[in-house]
Amino acid sequence: MVAVDDRGHPNFNLLQNFRAEASRIHYYIFDLLCWKGRDLTCLPLIERRALLKALVVVRDKRIRTAEYVEAAPTDLLAAVREQGLEGLIGKQKDSHYQPGKRSGAWIKHRVNRSQEFVIGGYFPGPHGFDSLIVGYYDGDELMYVARTRNGFVPASQRQVFSKLKHLAAPNCPFVNLPETRRSRFGEELNAEKMKKAVWLRPEAVAQIEFLEWTEADRLRHSKFVGLREDKNPRSVVKEQAGEP
Protein backbone atom coordinates (compact mmCIF):
# COMPACT_ATOMS: atom_id res chain seq x y z
CA MET A 1 0.00 0.00 0.00
CA VAL A 2 1.49 3.33 -1.12
CA ALA A 3 0.49 6.98 -0.84
CA VAL A 4 1.47 8.92 -3.97
CA ASP A 5 2.38 12.63 -3.95
CA ASP A 6 1.80 15.27 -6.63
CA ARG A 7 4.87 14.07 -8.56
CA GLY A 8 3.58 10.51 -8.66
CA HIS A 9 6.26 9.39 -6.19
CA PRO A 10 5.62 7.21 -3.12
CA ASN A 11 5.44 9.40 0.00
CA PHE A 12 5.86 7.60 3.32
CA ASN A 13 4.93 10.68 5.36
CA LEU A 14 1.54 10.96 3.69
CA LEU A 15 0.79 7.35 4.54
CA GLN A 16 2.29 7.39 8.03
CA ASN A 17 0.49 10.52 9.15
CA PHE A 18 -2.87 9.55 7.59
CA ARG A 19 -2.86 12.74 5.54
CA ALA A 20 -3.37 11.17 2.14
CA GLU A 21 -6.70 11.48 0.38
CA ALA A 22 -8.23 8.18 -0.67
CA SER A 23 -7.45 8.92 -4.32
CA ARG A 24 -3.72 9.08 -3.48
CA ILE A 25 -3.57 5.60 -1.95
CA HIS A 26 -2.69 2.73 -4.27
CA TYR A 27 -2.33 -1.00 -3.74
CA TYR A 28 0.53 -2.57 -5.70
CA ILE A 29 0.52 -6.29 -6.55
CA PHE A 30 4.02 -7.67 -7.11
CA ASP A 31 3.78 -11.44 -6.66
CA LEU A 32 1.29 -14.31 -6.94
CA LEU A 33 1.67 -17.10 -4.37
CA CYS A 34 -1.58 -19.00 -4.82
CA TRP A 35 -4.24 -19.24 -7.54
CA LYS A 36 -7.55 -21.09 -7.12
CA GLY A 37 -6.10 -23.38 -4.46
CA ARG A 38 -2.85 -24.07 -6.33
CA ASP A 39 0.38 -23.33 -4.45
CA LEU A 40 2.71 -21.30 -6.70
CA THR A 41 5.57 -20.73 -4.27
CA CYS A 42 7.64 -23.52 -5.83
CA LEU A 43 7.63 -21.79 -9.23
CA PRO A 44 10.46 -19.44 -10.24
CA LEU A 45 9.71 -15.74 -9.72
CA ILE A 46 9.68 -15.01 -13.45
CA GLU A 47 6.91 -17.62 -13.95
CA ARG A 48 4.88 -16.30 -11.01
CA ARG A 49 5.14 -12.82 -12.50
CA ALA A 50 3.95 -14.07 -15.89
CA LEU A 51 0.94 -15.75 -14.27
CA LEU A 52 0.22 -12.61 -12.28
CA LYS A 53 0.06 -10.53 -15.44
CA ALA A 54 -2.02 -13.09 -17.32
CA LEU A 55 -4.50 -14.04 -14.60
CA VAL A 56 -5.11 -10.98 -12.46
CA VAL A 57 -7.63 -8.57 -13.94
CA VAL A 58 -7.50 -5.16 -12.27
CA ARG A 59 -10.67 -3.09 -12.59
CA ASP A 60 -9.85 -0.37 -10.03
CA LYS A 61 -7.22 2.15 -11.15
CA ARG A 62 -5.95 2.38 -7.57
CA ILE A 63 -4.90 -1.28 -7.74
CA ARG A 64 -1.77 -1.62 -9.83
CA THR A 65 0.63 -4.33 -10.88
CA ALA A 66 4.18 -3.40 -9.95
CA GLU A 67 6.32 -3.62 -13.07
CA TYR A 68 9.93 -4.76 -13.05
CA VAL A 69 12.97 -3.87 -15.12
CA GLU A 70 16.14 -5.75 -15.98
CA ALA A 71 19.19 -3.48 -16.04
CA ALA A 72 22.69 -3.05 -14.64
CA PRO A 73 22.73 -2.13 -10.92
CA THR A 74 24.65 1.08 -11.62
CA ASP A 75 22.02 2.21 -14.13
CA LEU A 76 19.17 1.38 -11.75
CA LEU A 77 20.77 3.26 -8.84
CA ALA A 78 21.44 6.27 -11.07
CA ALA A 79 17.76 6.32 -12.11
CA VAL A 80 16.62 6.03 -8.47
CA ARG A 81 18.81 8.98 -7.42
CA GLU A 82 17.73 11.07 -10.41
CA GLN A 83 14.05 10.61 -9.58
CA GLY A 84 14.52 11.12 -5.84
CA LEU A 85 13.18 7.69 -4.93
CA GLU A 86 13.86 5.81 -1.70
CA GLY A 87 15.74 2.83 -3.15
CA LEU A 88 15.22 -0.42 -4.99
CA ILE A 89 14.62 -4.12 -4.44
CA GLY A 90 16.34 -6.74 -6.57
CA LYS A 91 15.27 -10.38 -6.86
CA GLN A 92 16.70 -13.39 -8.67
CA LYS A 93 14.44 -14.31 -11.56
CA ASP A 94 14.66 -18.03 -10.91
CA SER A 95 14.17 -17.84 -7.13
CA HIS A 96 11.35 -19.65 -5.33
CA TYR A 97 9.25 -18.02 -2.64
CA GLN A 98 10.47 -18.94 0.85
CA PRO A 99 7.90 -17.94 3.51
CA GLY A 100 9.36 -16.29 6.58
CA LYS A 101 12.94 -16.35 5.27
CA ARG A 102 15.16 -13.47 4.24
CA SER A 103 17.27 -15.43 1.81
CA GLY A 104 20.09 -14.28 -0.44
CA ALA A 105 17.72 -14.44 -3.41
CA TRP A 106 16.69 -10.82 -2.91
CA ILE A 107 18.28 -7.59 -1.76
CA LYS A 108 17.05 -4.19 -0.64
CA HIS A 109 19.21 -1.15 -1.37
CA ARG A 110 18.27 2.19 0.15
CA VAL A 111 19.60 5.41 -1.39
CA ASN A 112 20.36 7.94 1.33
CA ARG A 113 20.84 11.66 1.20
CA SER A 114 23.67 13.30 3.09
CA GLN A 115 24.72 16.67 4.45
CA GLU A 116 26.55 18.28 7.37
CA PHE A 117 24.83 19.08 10.67
CA VAL A 118 25.96 20.88 13.81
CA ILE A 119 26.30 18.79 16.97
CA GLY A 120 24.56 20.61 19.84
CA GLY A 121 24.41 17.85 22.45
CA TYR A 122 24.26 14.16 23.19
CA PHE A 123 22.61 11.56 25.37
CA PRO A 124 25.15 9.76 27.61
CA GLY A 125 25.94 6.11 27.02
CA PRO A 126 28.43 3.42 28.02
CA HIS A 127 31.04 4.59 25.51
CA GLY A 128 30.61 8.30 26.15
CA PHE A 129 27.31 8.87 24.38
CA ASP A 130 24.34 6.90 23.09
CA SER A 131 23.14 9.38 20.45
CA LEU A 132 24.09 12.79 19.07
CA ILE A 133 21.68 15.73 18.93
CA VAL A 134 22.14 17.62 15.67
CA GLY A 135 20.72 20.54 13.73
CA TYR A 136 21.37 23.35 11.23
CA TYR A 137 21.48 27.14 11.27
CA ASP A 138 18.57 29.24 10.09
CA GLY A 139 20.09 32.69 10.25
CA ASP A 140 21.45 33.00 13.77
CA GLU A 141 19.21 30.27 15.20
CA LEU A 142 20.23 26.64 15.58
CA MET A 143 17.35 24.34 14.61
CA TYR A 144 17.12 20.80 16.00
CA VAL A 145 16.46 18.04 13.43
CA ALA A 146 17.49 14.65 14.81
CA ARG A 147 18.91 12.39 17.47
CA THR A 148 21.37 10.14 15.65
CA ARG A 149 22.45 6.84 17.17
CA ASN A 150 23.15 4.74 14.08
CA GLY A 151 26.53 4.45 12.38
CA PHE A 152 28.65 3.89 15.49
CA VAL A 153 30.66 1.07 17.00
CA PRO A 154 32.16 1.35 20.51
CA ALA A 155 35.58 2.39 19.20
CA SER A 156 34.19 5.19 17.03
CA GLN A 157 31.93 6.38 19.86
CA ARG A 158 34.92 6.74 22.18
CA GLN A 159 36.90 8.55 19.48
CA VAL A 160 34.09 11.01 18.71
CA PHE A 161 33.37 11.55 22.41
CA SER A 162 37.00 12.49 23.05
CA LYS A 163 36.57 15.35 20.56
CA LEU A 164 33.24 16.55 21.98
CA LYS A 165 33.40 16.31 25.75
CA HIS A 166 35.35 19.58 26.19
CA LEU A 167 32.47 21.46 24.51
CA ALA A 168 30.03 20.82 27.38
CA ALA A 169 27.75 23.79 28.04
CA PRO A 170 25.01 24.55 30.60
CA ASN A 171 22.20 25.46 28.17
CA CYS A 172 20.46 23.93 25.17
CA PRO A 173 21.59 25.69 21.95
CA PHE A 174 18.52 24.70 19.89
CA VAL A 175 15.77 27.31 19.65
CA ASN A 176 13.02 24.83 18.69
CA LEU A 177 13.39 22.60 21.75
CA PRO A 178 11.62 21.22 23.67
CA GLU A 179 9.27 19.62 21.18
CA THR A 180 5.63 19.97 22.16
CA ARG A 181 4.06 18.13 19.25
CA ARG A 182 3.61 14.48 20.17
CA SER A 183 5.12 11.90 17.88
CA ARG A 184 3.17 8.84 16.84
CA PHE A 185 6.00 6.64 18.15
CA GLY A 186 6.90 8.73 21.20
CA GLU A 187 10.19 9.92 19.71
CA GLU A 188 9.68 13.63 20.37
CA LEU A 189 12.45 15.36 22.34
CA ASN A 190 10.29 16.87 25.04
CA ALA A 191 11.23 18.74 28.21
CA GLU A 192 11.35 15.57 30.32
CA LYS A 193 13.73 13.78 27.94
CA MET A 194 15.90 16.90 27.65
CA LYS A 195 16.78 16.58 31.33
CA LYS A 196 18.95 13.58 30.44
CA ALA A 197 20.84 15.37 27.65
CA VAL A 198 24.29 16.91 27.84
CA TRP A 199 24.47 20.15 25.87
CA LEU A 200 27.46 21.31 23.87
CA ARG A 201 28.74 24.55 22.45
CA PRO A 202 27.77 24.23 18.75
CA GLU A 203 31.32 24.07 17.43
CA ALA A 204 31.50 20.53 15.99
CA VAL A 205 30.05 19.36 12.68
CA ALA A 206 29.05 15.83 11.64
CA GLN A 207 28.34 14.34 8.24
CA ILE A 208 24.95 12.63 8.49
CA GLU A 209 23.18 10.33 6.04
CA PHE A 210 19.40 10.18 6.13
CA LEU A 211 16.52 8.88 4.09
CA GLU A 212 14.41 12.04 3.83
CA TRP A 213 13.07 15.17 5.52
CA THR A 214 9.72 14.74 7.25
CA GLU A 215 6.94 17.32 7.11
CA ALA A 216 7.90 18.34 10.66
CA ASP A 217 11.42 19.29 9.42
CA ARG A 218 13.07 16.26 11.01
CA LEU A 219 15.38 13.61 9.58
CA ARG A 220 14.07 10.12 8.93
CA HIS A 221 16.50 7.23 9.50
CA SER A 222 19.62 9.29 10.22
CA LYS A 223 23.10 7.75 10.39
CA PHE A 224 26.44 9.18 11.50
CA VAL A 225 29.17 9.09 8.85
CA GLY A 226 31.98 11.11 10.41
CA LEU A 227 33.14 14.42 11.86
CA ARG A 228 33.76 17.33 9.49
CA GLU A 229 36.60 19.30 11.00
CA ASP A 230 36.92 21.28 7.76
CA LYS A 231 33.48 22.88 8.15
CA ASN A 232 32.56 26.11 9.92
CA PRO A 233 29.44 25.34 12.00
CA ARG A 234 27.86 28.67 11.10
CA SER A 235 27.95 27.69 7.42
CA VAL A 236 25.75 24.63 8.02
CA VAL A 237 22.26 25.33 6.69
CA LYS A 238 19.43 23.16 5.43
CA GLU A 239 20.01 21.95 1.90
CA GLN A 240 17.17 22.35 -0.54
CA ALA A 241 14.84 19.39 -0.98
CA GLY A 242 15.82 17.33 -3.98
CA GLU A 243 19.56 17.75 -3.56
CA PRO A 244 21.31 14.38 -3.17
N, C-alpha and C positions, 0 to 999 in steps of 0.2 A: 504494500500500500504506500503510495507516494503522493505528496502534495506538490503541485507544480506552480512555479511563480510566473510572473508576466513574460519572462524570457523563454518559458517552456522548460526550465531546469528544475530538477528536484530540489525542494527547500525543506530541510529537516525542521527548521524553526517554525514554519507554518504548521507542520503536522504536530510537532511536540507541544506547541502552545495552543492548539485547537483554534487557530485563527483562520484556517483555510475555509473558504466557501465550499459547498458540496461539489460545485462544478470543477474545482481545482484538484479534487482528490481522485486518483486513478488507481486501479488495481492491475498490476502487471503479472501475467502468467509466463513463467520461464521454464517449466518442466512438467512432465506428465508421468506420474508414478503408477497410476492405475486407470484402467478403462473398462467399464462394464464388467467388473469383477476380475479382470485379468491383471496380474501383477506384472508391471513393466520395469521394475527396478533392476532386473538382470540384463536388460538391453543396454547397449552402448548409448551414451548421451546423444550422439548424432541421430540415432534411430528414434529415440524418444522425442527429440525435437521435431523430426519429420512427421511423426504421428500427431504431435501436438498441433502442428500447422494444418494437417489434413483433416483432423477429426473435430477440433474445437471450433465451433461457430460462435463468434462474438457479435451480439446484437446491440450491446450498449457501448457507446463510444468511450465511456470511462473505463472499460475493461479492455486492456491491450495485451498483445503478445510481445514480450520482450525479444527484440531481434538480437542477433549476434553477428560479429564480424571476425574474419580471420585476417590477421595482419601481424607484422613484426612488433614485438613489445615496445621498442623505441618509438615507432610511429603511433601506437595506441596511446602511450603516455604523453606524447607531444600533443595529440588531439585533445586529451583530457585536460591538460594544462591550458591549452588555447581557449577551450570553452568554459573554463572555470568550474569543472565538475569535481566531485569529491574523490573519485578514484575509479578503479576497475576491478572486475573479477574475471579470472581466467580459469577455464576448465579443460581437461583433456577430452577430446572428442570421443574416444573409445572407452571412457570410464563408465563404470556401473554406479548406481546409486547405493550408498552405504549409510543406512539410517543411523543417526546418532554418532557418526564418526567424522572427524575432521582429517580426512586422509590427504596424502600428497597429490591427489588427482585434481585439486583445485587450489587456487591462491587468491588472496585479496590484497590489493596494493592501493594504499591510500596516498593521495598527493597532497602534501601539506604546504601551507604558506609559511613565510618566515619573515621576521623583522626584529629590530632591536627594541628592548624595553628597559626602563629604569627599574632597578631593584630598590624598593622603599621599605622592605622589612622581611621578616621570615617567621615561621613557626618552629620552635625548638624541636630537636629530635636527637636520637642517640648518636648521630655522627655530626652534631653541630646544629643541623636544621632538618626539618621534615619537608617543608615546602617554602618556596620563595614567593613574595608578594610583589607584583610588578605592575608597571603602568607606563603612561606616556605623558608628555607635556602638551597642554592646550594653552598656548600663551605662557603665562607665568604659573599656571596651575597644574599640579601633577594629578592625573586621573588614573584611578585603580582600574585594572582590567582582568587580573587573574591571580590565582594561587597556583603555582606550578610545582608539582612534585614528581613528575615523570622525567626520565632522561638521566637519572643519577644512579651511581653505585656508591657504596660506602667510601671508597677511596676518593672519588670525585667530589662527594659531599664535604669531606674533610678539607680537601684542597680549596674548594670555593669558600668554605666557612672561614678559613685562615685569612682570606682576602676581604672578608666582609665584617668580621667581628669588631674591628676597630672603629667602624662607622656607626656604632650604636648611638641612638638618640632618644630623648625622653618623649617626643611627640610624634603622632602619625603624620606623615607628609602628604597623604592623599586627601584631596578636598572633597571627594565624593564618598567618603566612608564616615560612619558606618552605613551599610546598605539597609534600607528599610523595606524594600520590596521583597516579599518572600519568594524563594525559589521553589519550584515544584519538587526538587529533590533535597531541599534543606541545605543547599550549598552557599547560601548568601553569607557574606562576611558582616555579620551584625555586631552590635556593641558588645554583646556577651562574649562572642568568639574573639573579638579584638583584644580582650583582656589577656589572652594567652600569647599575643604576638609580641615580637621584639622589633622595634622600629629602627630604621637606619637613616642616616643622612643620604639623600638621593644622589650619590656620587659614583655608583657602579652601574654598569650596563650589561645586560645579558642578551644573547641571541636566542630567540624563542621560536620554535615551530608550532603551528596550530592549524586546525582544520578550517575554521572560519570565524568571522565575527557574528555574534548573536545580535538580535534586535535590541538587547539591553546594553550594547557596547561592551560585551565581555568576550573572552576568547573561549572557543570550544576545543577541547582536547589539546591543551598546551603541553609542550615538551621542551625542556632545557637543552640547548645545544652547546653553549659555552659562554665565557665572559668575553666582552668586547672592550678591551682596555684602550683601543684606538678611538673610541667614540666619546664625544662630549655629551654628558647626560642631557644638557639643555637643548641639544639638537634632535633629540628623540621625540618624534611626533607620530601621530597615527597615519599610516600609509593609506592611500585611497583604495577603496574596495575595487577588486579586480586586478590589483597588482599582485604578481606571484611572490 
